Amino acid sequence: MPAQFARAHRQDALDRLADRRLLRELAYVDGHWTAAETGQTFEVRNPSNGETFAWVASLDAVQTSQAIDAAARALPAWRLLLPQQRSAILRKWFELIIAAKEDLALIMTLEQGKPLAESLGEIDYAASFIEWYAEEAKRLNAESVTSHLPNAEMIVRREALGVVGVVTPWNFPSAMLTRKAAAALAAGCTIVVHPSSETPLSALALAELGERAGLPAGVFNIVTGNAATIVGRLCEDARVRALSFTGSTEIGRLIAAQCAPTMKRLVMELGGHAPLIVFDDADLDRAVKIAIDGKFATSGQDCLAANRIYVQRSIYDAFCAKFAERIATLKVGDGLTDGVDIGPLMHERAIAKVEEQVADAIKRGARCLTGGKRLEAGALFYQPTLLADLTDNALIMREETFGPVAAVTPFDTEDEVIARANDTEYGLVAYVVTENSARQLRLGRALEYGMVAINRVKITGAPIPFGGVKQSGLGREGSRHGLEAFTELKYLCLDAA
């Protein structure tokens, strides 16, 4: 794209913002929009065309400590508010997000690249966590314990844990923030957030709306800049009592090690390598739609993406033919263009990983039924791709893909496919397509995953406990269980003699 056209494209997009104050380029600390003391900034690029979209303040370790200071100062007053008062602020925040969702979705598409329809869906999803926890804030009830001691009354209550560090990824820059922040705030904690430096603008826009909703200074802080510097400081500061992270398993392990000396509570949603298992009693058209939705949402850049698709041999060829035909119709392009299904990948590293996995699969005998190359639309666009006849030792069958490449392989028996699906260090989500109700229950028990979806893809939402097993994470987010990580049980024993 010529530079002159790209600049005009960027300006046209910015002109669509109804509220330009939502486009913030400064960090948000202690109720103030804050520049880096060093004056440093970093670029945020639109992955569709590579053009710089914003210059955001790059704070250092000292300013990260200042944000922790602010959160620690704000903590006593915030956790002493009546739950109904915290609930009212969260409810107002939710309402402001819904009212601004067109602008928030536009900002997200510009910095992340996903199709605008997906961004609009994410804003609704993000807002739902705030609405949910606005209500849950009022339900952190104490419980009475039947005493085992004479003349004693026993009470167990949940209290706010303290300052919480939040580290969010670039693939869902709004929803991953609100799923964590809303629970922590509802519990009475204050937070310091580090958003991905590739997509910080969505977090900063949410901070602007949070301020308007009445979040007091210091309760909700956004620290932008270098991840190693900022997250390292969050890990080592003993006042940060919990750290909630979404990202790769590799980085999660490093964060866990850095948090060990201060014995932090950890909530981690890490890598996934989801199997999608299609049995021969499945409706073929329905199975293909599930595979499309499970693999290609967010251009495949999703920890829930169906990375390994196992199809029973008797319907394997027919499934592959229909799947390839449907994949070939997916429209790739700028997320602001109407009708686009697949946007760009986030960065060159993602493209390189996809290319490596495709080349490795073909080297090992896989067939490329459609796609398999970069597109001329831009440096970060890759064709929606279908690889068939994958061997279990192929890279794509062992590693997360994070791209629009589907890998399909046949299986023969139920026991065989369960063993193959479980043969991974990951355990976030698994998908099963079968009309056999007994098999549905058997697979639900046998698959070693935190979540199992039967005959559908969309299973997440505020009321459910989201999370994985094995190397896919610690703890749960969403639902009433999402509050647990941000509260501490306190037992009171009163002499009633």
C-alpha positions in Angstrom: 0.0 0.0 0.0 1.6 3.4 -1.0 2.4 5.6 2.0 0.1 8.4 0.9 -2.8 6.1 0.5 -2.1 4.4 3.9 -2.1 7.7 5.7 -5.4 8.7 4.1 -6.8 5.3 5.0 -5.7 5.8 8.6 -7.2 9.3 8.8 -10.4 8.1 7.3 -10.7 5.4 9.9 -9.9 7.9 12.7 -12.6 10.2 11.4 -15.1 7.4 12.0 -14.6 7.8 15.8 -17.5 9.5 17.4 -15.6 10.1 20.6 -11.9 10.9 19.9 -11.1 11.0 23.6 -11.3 7.2 23.6 -8.1 7.1 21.5 -5.5 7.5 24.3 -1.8 7.3 24.0 -0.7 8.0 27.6 -0.6 5.5 30.4 -3.2 5.8 33.2 -1.8 5.9 36.7 -3.4 7.1 39.9 -6.2 8.7 38.0 -3.9 10.7 35.7 -3.0 10.3 32.0 0.8 9.8 32.3 3.7 10.1 29.9 6.9 8.3 30.3 9.3 10.3 32.5 12.0 9.5 30.0 9.8 10.7 27.2 9.9 7.4 25.4 7.1 6.0 23.3 6.5 3.0 21.2 4.6 2.6 17.9 1.4 0.8 17.5 0.9 -0.5 13.9 -2.1 -1.5 12.0 -1.3 -5.0 10.9 -3.4 -4.7 7.8 -1.1 -2.2 6.2 1.9 -1.8 8.5 1.3 1.9 9.1 1.9 3.4 12.5 -1.4 4.0 14.1 -0.4 5.6 17.5 2.6 6.4 19.7 2.1 5.2 23.2 3.9 6.1 26.4 6.6 3.6 27.4 6.8 3.6 31.2 9.7 2.1 33.1 10.2 0.1 36.3 10.1 3.3 38.5 6.7 4.3 37.1 5.4 0.8 37.4 6.3 1.0 41.1 4.4 4.3 41.3 1.3 2.6 39.8 1.7 -0.2 42.5 2.0 2.6 45.1 -1.2 4.2 43.8 -3.1 0.8 43.9 -1.9 0.1 47.4 -3.0 3.6 48.6 -6.4 3.2 47.0 -7.0 -0.3 48.3 -8.3 0.4 51.9 -11.1 2.7 50.7 -12.1 0.6 47.7 -12.4 -2.6 49.7 -14.3 -0.9 52.5 -17.0 0.3 50.0 -20.3 -1.5 50.3 -20.5 -4.2 47.7 -23.5 -2.3 46.3 -21.4 0.8 45.8 -18.7 -1.1 43.9 -21.5 -2.8 41.9 -23.0 0.5 40.9 -19.7 1.8 39.5 -19.1 -1.5 37.6 -22.7 -1.3 36.2 -22.1 2.3 35.0 -18.8 1.1 33.3 -20.7 -1.6 31.5 -23.3 0.8 30.2 -20.6 3.2 29.0 -18.8 0.4 27.1 -22.0 -0.7 25.4 -22.8 2.9 24.4 -19.3 3.3 22.9 -19.0 -0.1 21.4 -18.8 1.1 17.8 -15.8 3.3 18.6 -14.2 0.6 20.8 -14.6 -2.0 18.0 -13.0 0.4 15.5 -10.0 1.0 17.7 -9.6 -2.8 18.2 -9.7 -3.6 14.5 -7.2 -0.8 13.7 -4.7 -2.2 16.3 -5.4 -5.9 16.2 -6.6 -6.4 12.6 -9.6 -8.7 13.3 -12.7 -8.1 11.2 -14.9 -5.4 12.5 -17.8 -7.8 13.1 -15.6 -9.9 15.4 -14.4 -6.7 17.2 -18.0 -5.7 17.8 -18.7 -9.2 19.2 -15.7 -9.0 21.5 -16.9 -5.6 22.9 -20.2 -7.2 23.8 -18.3 -10.2 25.3 -16.0 -7.9 27.3 -18.8 -5.9 28.6 -20.7 -9.0 29.8 -18.0 -9.7 32.4 -18.4 -6.3 33.9 -22.2 -6.7 34.0 -21.8 -10.2 35.5 -19.4 -9.2 38.3 -21.4 -6.0 39.1 -24.0 -8.5 40.3 -21.6 -11.0 41.8 -20.0 -8.2 43.9 -23.2 -8.3 46.0 -23.0 -12.0 46.6 -19.7 -12.4 48.4 -21.6 -13.7 51.5 -20.2 -14.9 54.8 -21.1 -18.4 55.9 -21.8 -19.8 59.3 -20.0 -23.0 60.4 -21.6 -25.4 62.8 -19.4 -25.2 65.8 -17.4 -28.2 67.1 -16.4 -26.2 70.2 -18.7 -25.3 73.2 -19.8 -21.7 73.4 -18.3 -20.7 70.1 -19.7 -19.0 67.1 -17.8 -19.6 63.8 -17.9 -17.4 60.7 -16.1 -17.7 57.4 -15.9 -14.7 55.2 -14.2 -13.7 52.0 -12.0 -10.6 52.0 -10.3 -8.8 49.1 -6.8 -10.2 48.6 -5.1 -6.9 47.8 -3.4 -5.3 44.8 -3.7 -7.5 41.7 -1.4 -7.5 38.7 -3.1 -8.1 35.3 -1.2 -9.0 32.1 -3.3 -9.3 28.9 -2.6 -10.6 25.4 -3.1 -9.0 22.0 -5.6 -11.4 20.5 -8.5 -10.4 22.7 -7.3 -7.0 24.1 -10.7 -6.0 25.7 -12.3 -9.3 26.8 -9.2 -10.6 28.5 -8.8 -7.4 30.5 -12.4 -7.2 31.6 -12.7 -10.9 32.5 -9.8 -10.4 35.0 -10.4 -6.8 36.1 -14.1 -7.0 36.7 -13.7 -10.0 39.0 -10.8 -8.3 41.0 -12.6 -5.0 41.3 -15.9 -6.7 42.4 -14.0 -8.5 45.1 -12.6 -5.2 46.4 -9.1 -5.4 45.0 -7.3 -2.7 43.1 -5.3 -3.5 40.0 -2.3 -2.6 37.8 -2.7 -3.7 34.2 -0.1 -4.3 31.6 -1.7 -4.7 28.2 0.2 -6.1 25.2 2.3 -3.5 23.5 0.9 -4.6 20.2 -2.7 -3.7 21.3 -2.6 -1.2 24.2 -5.2 1.2 22.8 -8.2 -1.0 23.7 -7.1 -1.1 27.3 -6.6 2.6 27.5 -10.0 3.3 26.0 -11.5 1.1 28.7 -9.6 3.1 31.3 -11.1 6.3 29.9 -14.6 4.8 30.3 -13.8 3.5 33.7 -12.8 6.9 34.9 -16.1 8.3 33.6 -17.9 5.5 35.4 -16.5 6.7 38.7 -13.6 4.3 39.4 -11.6 6.2 42.0 -8.0 7.2 41.4 -5.5 4.4 41.9 -8.1 1.6 41.7 -7.6 0.9 38.0 -4.1 1.6 36.5 -2.8 0.9 33.0 1.0 0.7 32.6 2.2 0.6 29.0 5.7 -0.2 27.9 8.2 -3.0 27.8 6.7 -6.2 29.0 9.9 -7.6 30.7 10.4 -4.4 32.7 6.8 -3.9 33.8 5.8 -7.5 34.4 9.1 -8.2 36.2 8.3 -5.4 38.6 4.8 -6.7 39.2 6.2 -10.1 39.9 8.8 -9.0 42.4 6.7 -6.5 44.4 5.3 -8.2 47.5 2.4 -5.8 47.7 1.0 -7.4 44.5 -0.8 -10.3 46.0 -2.0 -11.9 42.9 -1.1 -12.0 39.2 -3.5 -12.9 36.5 -1.9 -13.6 33.1 -3.1 -14.8 29.7 -0.5 -15.8 27.2 1.8 -18.6 26.2 2.7 -21.5 28.4 6.4 -20.6 28.0 5.9 -17.1 29.3 3.6 -18.4 32.0 6.3 -20.6 33.4 8.7 -17.7 33.6 6.1 -15.5 35.4 5.4 -18.3 37.8 9.1 -18.6 38.7 9.4 -14.8 39.1 6.4 -14.8 41.4 7.5 -17.7 43.6 9.6 -15.6 46.1 6.6 -13.5 47.0 4.2 -16.4 47.1 1.6 -14.7 44.8 -1.7 -16.1 43.9 -1.6 -17.0 40.2 -4.4 -17.2 37.7 -3.1 -18.3 34.3 -4.8 -19.0 31.0 -2.0 -20.4 28.9 -1.6 -22.2 25.6 -4.1 -24.5 24.0 -3.9 -27.2 21.4 -7.5 -28.1 20.9 -8.6 -31.3 19.3 -11.8 -31.4 17.2 -13.1 -35.0 16.9 -15.7 -35.7 14.2 -17.3 -39.2 14.4 -19.0 -40.9 11.4 -22.5 -40.4 12.8 -22.1 -36.6 12.6 -24.1 -34.5 10.1 -21.4 -33.6 7.6 -22.5 -30.1 6.9 -22.8 -29.3 10.6 -19.4 -30.8 11.3 -17.8 -28.6 8.6 -19.5 -25.5 10.0 -18.2 -26.3 13.4 -14.7 -26.8 12.0 -14.8 -23.5 10.2 -16.0 -21.6 13.3 -13.6 -23.5 15.6 -10.5 -23.0 13.5 -10.8 -19.6 11.7 -12.3 -17.2 14.2 -9.8 -14.4 15.0 -7.9 -15.6 11.9 -7.0 -18.7 13.9 -5.2 -16.6 16.5 -7.1 -18.0 19.5 -6.0 -20.4 22.2 -9.4 -22.1 21.8 -8.8 -22.7 18.1 -9.3 -26.3 16.8 -5.7 -27.0 15.9 -6.0 -30.8 15.4 -9.0 -32.1 13.6 -9.6 -35.9 13.8 -12.2 -37.3 11.4 -13.4 -40.9 11.4 -12.1 -42.7 8.4 -15.4 -43.6 6.8 -16.3 -40.0 6.3 -12.8 -38.6 6.1 -12.6 -38.0 2.3 -16.1 -36.4 2.1 -15.3 -34.2 5.1 -12.0 -33.0 3.6 -13.7 -32.2 0.3 -16.5 -30.1 1.9 -14.1 -28.5 4.3 -11.7 -27.4 1.6 -14.6 -26.1 -0.5 -15.8 -24.0 2.4 -12.4 -22.7 3.3 -11.7 -21.5 -0.2 -14.7 -19.1 0.1 -13.3 -17.3 3.1 -12.6 -13.7 2.3 -9.3 -12.3 3.4 -8.6 -8.6 3.8 -8.5 -5.4 5.9 -10.8 -5.9 9.0 -12.6 -2.6 8.1 -13.7 -4.0 4.7 -17.3 -5.3 4.6 -17.6 -9.1 4.4 -14.0 -10.0 5.4 -13.7 -13.3 7.3 -10.0 -13.4 7.9 -7.8 -10.5 8.8 -4.0 -10.2 9.0 -1.8 -12.0 11.5 -0.4 -9.9 14.3 3.2 -9.9 13.3 5.9 -11.4 11.2 6.7 -14.0 13.8 3.2 -15.4 13.4 3.6 -15.6 9.6 7.0 -17.3 10.0 5.6 -19.9 12.4 2.7 -20.7 10.1 5.1 -21.1 7.1 7.3 -23.4 9.1 4.5 -25.6 10.2 3.0 -25.9 6.7 6.4 -26.7 5.2 7.1 -29.3 7.9 3.7 -31.0 7.4 4.2 -31.2 3.6 7.7 -32.6 4.1 6.1 -35.3 6.2 3.6 -36.3 3.6 0.6 -34.0 4.2 -1.5 -32.8 1.3 -2.3 -29.1 0.9 -5.9 -29.1 -0.3 -6.3 -25.3 -0.4 -4.2 -22.2 0.4 -0.7 -22.7 1.7 0.8 -19.3 0.8 1.1 -15.7 1.8 -1.2 -13.2 0.1 -0.3 -10.1 -1.8 -2.9 -8.1 0.1 -0.2 -7.3 2.7 2.9 -8.6 4.5 0.9 -10.2 7.3 -1.9 -11.9 5.3 -1.9 -15.7 4.9 -4.3 -17.8 2.8 -6.8 -19.9 4.7 -5.3 -23.3 4.4 -6.3 -26.9 4.7 -3.7 -29.7 5.3 -4.8 -33.3 5.1 -3.2 -36.6 6.1 -1.2 -35.2 9.0 1.1 -37.4 11.0 1.1 -37.1 14.8 4.7 -36.0 14.8 4.2 -33.0 12.5 4.9 -29.7 14.2 1.4 -28.5 13.7 0.1 -31.5 15.6 2.3 -30.8 18.5 2.5 -26.9 18.7 -0.1 -24.1 18.8 -0.6 -22.7 15.3 -2.1 -19.2 15.9 -2.9 -18.8 12.2 -5.5 -19.7 9.6 -4.3 -23.3 8.9 -6.4 -26.3 9.6 -4.8 -29.7 10.0 -7.0 -32.8 9.4 -6.1 -36.5 10.0 -8.2 -39.7 10.0 -8.9 -42.1 12.9 -10.5 -45.4 13.3 -11.7 -46.1 16.8 -13.0 -44.1 19.8 -10.2 -45.4 22.1 -7.6 -44.5 19.5 -8.7 -40.9 19.1 -9.1 -40.3 22.8 -5.5 -41.4 23.3 -4.3 -39.2 20.5 -6.3 -36.2 21.6 -4.9 -36.5 25.2 -1.3 -37.0 24.0 -0.3 -33.3 24.6 0.9 -31.1 27.4 -2.1 -28.8 26.8 -5.6 -29.2 28.2 -7.7 -26.1 27.6 -10.6 -27.1 25.4 -11.7 -30.1 23.2 -14.5 -30.3 20.6 -16.5 -33.3 19.8 -19.1 -33.8 17.0 -21.3 -36.9 17.4 -25.0 -37.7 17.5 -24.4 -40.6 19.9 -25.5 -39.4 23.4 -23.7 -42.1 25.2 -20.5 -41.3 23.3 -21.0 -37.6 24.2 -20.9 -38.5 27.9 -17.9 -40.9 27.5 -15.9 -38.3 25.6 -16.8 -35.6 28.1 -15.3 -37.8 30.9 -12.3 -39.2 29.0 -10.9 -36.0 27.4 -8.3 -34.4 29.6 -9.4 -30.8 29.1 -10.8 -28.1 31.3 -13.7 -27.5 28.9 -15.4 -29.9 26.4 -17.7 -28.7 23.7 -20.2 -31.1 22.2 -21.7 -30.3 18.8 -20.9 -26.6 19.1 -18.1 -24.1 19.2 -19.3 -21.2 21.3 -19.2 -22.2 24.9 -17.6 -19.3 26.7 -19.3 -16.4 28.6 -19.4 -14.7 31.9 -21.4 -17.4 33.8 -19.0 -20.2 33.1 -15.6 -21.1 34.7 -13.0 -20.7 31.9 -9.7 -22.5 32.2 -7.6 -25.5 31.5 -5.6 -28.3 33.0 -2.1 -29.6 32.6 0.1 -26.9 31.0 -2.9 -24.8 29.9 -3.2 -22.9 33.1 -4.0 -22.4 36.7 -7.4 -21.4 38.2 -10.6 -20.3 36.5 -11.9 -17.0 35.1 -15.5 -16.1 34.8 -18.5 -17.4 36.9 -18.6 -17.1 40.6 -15.4 -19.1 40.8 -13.6 -16.2 39.1 -13.8 -14.3 42.3 -12.1 -16.9 44.4 -8.5 -16.0 43.2 -9.0 -12.4 44.3 -10.3 -13.1 47.8 -8.9 -14.7 50.9 -10.9 -16.8 53.3 -10.9 -15.5 56.9 -12.2 -17.6 59.7 -13.6 -15.8 62.8 -14.2 -17.8 66.1 -16.2 -15.8 68.7 -16.5 -16.8 72.3 -20.3 -16.8 73.0 -20.1 -17.9 76.7 
